[in-house]
Structures are given as structure tokens and as C-alpha cells.
Amino acid sequence: MDTRPSGSSPPVLSSAAIALNRFGLGARPGDAPPTDPRGWITGQFARFDIRPAGFAALADAGALLDRYRDERQAARADAGDAATAKVAMQAGRRDFREEVQALYRAGVQARADAALATEAPFVERMVHFWSNHFCVSAENPRVTALAAAFERDAIRPHVLGRFSDMLLAVERHPAMLLYLNQAQSIGPGSPAAARAPDRRRGLNENLAREILELHTLGVRSGYTQADVTELARALTGWSVGPAAGFAFRPAQHEPGERTIMGRYYPQAGEAQARAALLDFAAAPATATHVATKVARHFAGDEPPSAMVERLARGFVASRGHLPTLYRALAASPEAWVPSPVKFKTPWEWTISALRGLGRRQVGAMQIAAFQTQLGQRVWRPGAPAGWDDVAASWAGSDALLRRVEVAQRLAAPLGDTADARTFAPRIMPAALSEATAQQIARSESPASAVALMLASPDFLRR
């Protein structure tokens, strides 16, 4: 969907503007346009901060979950009667939810601060990309508490590593194990099932299905329901331990050998699912699935097939080495077409707007509330497939109206101190359309000019 006024033509983007806004997170007024845009992208690999201060300072979600569990057990044991126990547990549940929400908001602030302050905006963008690819959704308090830790501990350390390492870190993380109910999965032939045959907990296939369909091979890649079930059996025993760490519980593991996607897995225990995951990470179907999503993110909602094939070949040849994938991406001419190819998601728009206004920290601004208003709650896509990466999901009239409202809120505190006529060309170097420039110049006030710039078609697209 094109949001440009009738009769106007899209701007011709400079390579510098493409680097800053399509590959990066949006330009800042003081940033010099890169003279070597492709080198600017790959040069960031050495500057990426794996653990920024905001993420490092987050409260320990594992300790919070353990404390809540212990308090609930104590309330059951200490209360003199059932009514007293119920009141105590209700109070504990309320306090726990408040702490969880505070931790969630702090995590969102840390994520935004990292995006505003980073000197490696392309790499930071890829953190957001992989966090959405391997998404959890904060639908319950335990996953909400762990959402920021999931991105910090499973995604960020591996964004410049190998896909296989990220895959293992993601599937073993307690946020994923809880989100997709893997911690409850018990093999029907396991010792745990034999001890309690009438228990309702049994084999859960959620994680196995999403690994095959979303995380690795992709739909229509040849796997069957039998493959899903066998992978689910291999995954039994993968669970959450104390302090919300990974734990393998042998008593829950389904014994026996497995055949998944035509491959034989004789390994015992935890090693069985691990071997299968490493095979999936190296599969050509996974390379194509990943390459398609990367190409869609940078080269348009309908990714060019030649680009997908090229990225997939590089992924296979490098054995999933992500910096090699990124270099192939930066070298792809399809990602550098001089017209806007992507419509910014609410998260991308918020971060690029704040960067465009020169913000390097969010301060007292509540980014979580902004994202809720804009329709893209951080770490809560509502489904394992993550947030959509196509314009049709974000360019509706109601969604655009909400961006206009937020743009006005962002611009209002600036008063007369900001001159959009001056810094609009800086944050969109050689990419500001004549129509938008004229509208900015005719605005009734400096603040309204800034709001108009942030809501303009030029700024909404990358």
C-alpha cells in the first residue's frame, strides 16, 4: 500500500540513505552519511555491543520466578485454613504480576536504549530480526518475565556467530520451553509416565512443530506429522531448572531410537534432539527458508528469487556463518534499489523517529506504552510465527492515524527548538522528496513540521 499523496512520485534514494535507513535503524542528525555504504555495514561487526548496560542491569528473572514458586509453596503449607491460603496466594500473585510487568517495561527500555545508542545499527537490526524469527510471546507472567532475557542471552551473543549455535540457545532457553509448553512434555514410555500413568500431562508437540515449520526447514519442506511426533519424543526431558536455567530431566525422556526426516538418531537422552537440531540447521531447506526471510526484510515484500538463491548458497557453503550471510546481503544489488521497498513496522518507525530527533536514550519515555498504542507490543506477537514483515499488515488507515498521533506527541516537547527544514535532509540524505520538503517548509510551526516529517511517506518507508 502506498501512502504517498496522489500525483507525487517516490524519492530516488541515495546509497547512503539506503544504508542508514534500510540496513540501519534510521539516521541521526549528527551522523555523517557513509561514503562507503557497503563497508559501513560490514564494518559494524567489530563495534557491536553484545551486552549493553541496560540489558546487563535487568533484574534476574530466574530469581523472581523461583521466589514466587517458593512463596506459593509456603502459603499453602503455612496457612491455617483454605480461605487464608487463598487470600495469601492471591496477594502473592498480584505482587508477582506487578514485578513481572516492571521487569518487562525495563527490558523494553533497555532494548530501545541499545537501538538508540548503538554504533552498529545494522547488527542491532539483525538482533530484532532474529528475535522475531525465533519469537516467544509474552502471553503469561513467566514468559513475560523471561522475554528480555531471551533476547539478551539467546539472540544477542549469537547474532554474529553461527545459526546452529543460535538455534540451540533458543530452543534450550526457558522462555521458549515455557512458551511452547515443552517443559510439560513427557514421553509416553518414559519412567515419569510409568510412575503416574493417569496424569494428564503427556507428549506435547508444540516446540517440535514450530522448530520444523518456523525455526528451520519451513512449510512445505517435506516433513510429515510422523516427523513432528518423533522430534517431540526426542525433545522430551528438555525442561526448565532452578533459576530459570535449562535442565534435562531423564525421567521424562522417551527412550528409544528415532528416525526423523529420513535420518536415524540412535543417541540417548538430551543428545538425541541436539543431533536432530544440528542436522536441521545444516539442511538446504533451512537455508532457503532463512534466505527468503532475510531477502524479504531488505529487498521487498516479494523477495527476488535470484537473491534468495544466492543467499541460500552462501548460507550452506559457510555452514550457517551469519556474518557471511550478512556480507552476501550487503553485496546483493536487489537490496540497494533506489526506491523505498519496505514499509516500517511500528517498532522500526519508533526507533527511527527517536534517532531522527537525536535521542540516544529514552529517558522517562515509556516505549512499551508507545508500542502498545501503535499495535506492535514488544515480545508479544501473539503467535509463534512472529510479527508480519509485509506492508499490508502495517499500512492501514487506522495504523497511520496512530503514527500521526505519536508523531505529534514526540514533536510537541521540542517547541521551536527543532527546525525540520534543516535536519530532515540530514536524516534522509539525498532522499527527501520535493513534495515533503515543501510541506515541511509550509508548516504552521516548527513542532508541526517535525510531526509532518515523521509521518511523511518518505519517513514511513525504507
Sequence and secondary structure as in RCSB ss.txt:
>XXXX:A:sequence
MDTRPSGSSPPVLSSAAIALNRFGLGARPGDAPPTDPRGWITGQFARFDIRPAGFAALADAGALLDRYRDERQAA
RADAGDAATAKVAMQAGRRDFREEVQALYRAGVQARADAALATEAPFVERMVHFWSNHFCVSAENPRVTALAAAF
ERDAIRPHVLGRFSDMLLAVERHPAMLLYLNQAQSIGPGSPAAARAPDRRRGLNENLAREILELHTLGVRSGYTQ
ADVTELARALTGWSVGPAAGFAFRPAQHEPGERTIMGRYYPQAGEAQARAALLDFAAAPATATHVATKVARHFAG
DEPPSAMVERLARGFVASRGHLPTLYRALAASPEAWVPSPVKFKTPWEWTISALRGLGRRQVGAMQIAAFQTQLG
QRVWRPGAPAGWDDVAASWAGSDALLRRVEVAQRLAAPLGDTADARTFAPRIMPAALSEATAQQIARSESPASAV
ALMLASPDFLRR
>XXXX:A:secstr
   S TT       HHHHIIIIISS   TT    SSHHHHHHGGGGT  SS HHHHTS  HHHHHHHHHHHHHHH
HHH SSHHHHHHHHHHHHHHHHHHHHHHHHHHHHHHHHHHHH S HHHHHHHHHHHHHT     SHHHHHHHHHH
IIIIIGGGTTSBHHHHHHHHHHSHHHHHHTTGGG   TTSHHHHH TT S     HHHHHIIIIISS TTSS  H
HHHHHHHHHHTTEEE GGG EEE GGGS  S EEETTEEE   THHHHHHHHHHHHH HHHHHHHHHHHHHHHH 
SS  HHHHHHHHHHHHHTTSBHHHHHHHHHT GGGG SS   B  HHHHHHHHHHHTT S  TT  HHHHHHHHT
  TT  SSTT S  SGGGT SHHHHHHHHHHHHHHHGGGTTS  HHHHHHHHSTTT  HHHHHHHHT SSHHHHH
HHHHTSHHHHB 
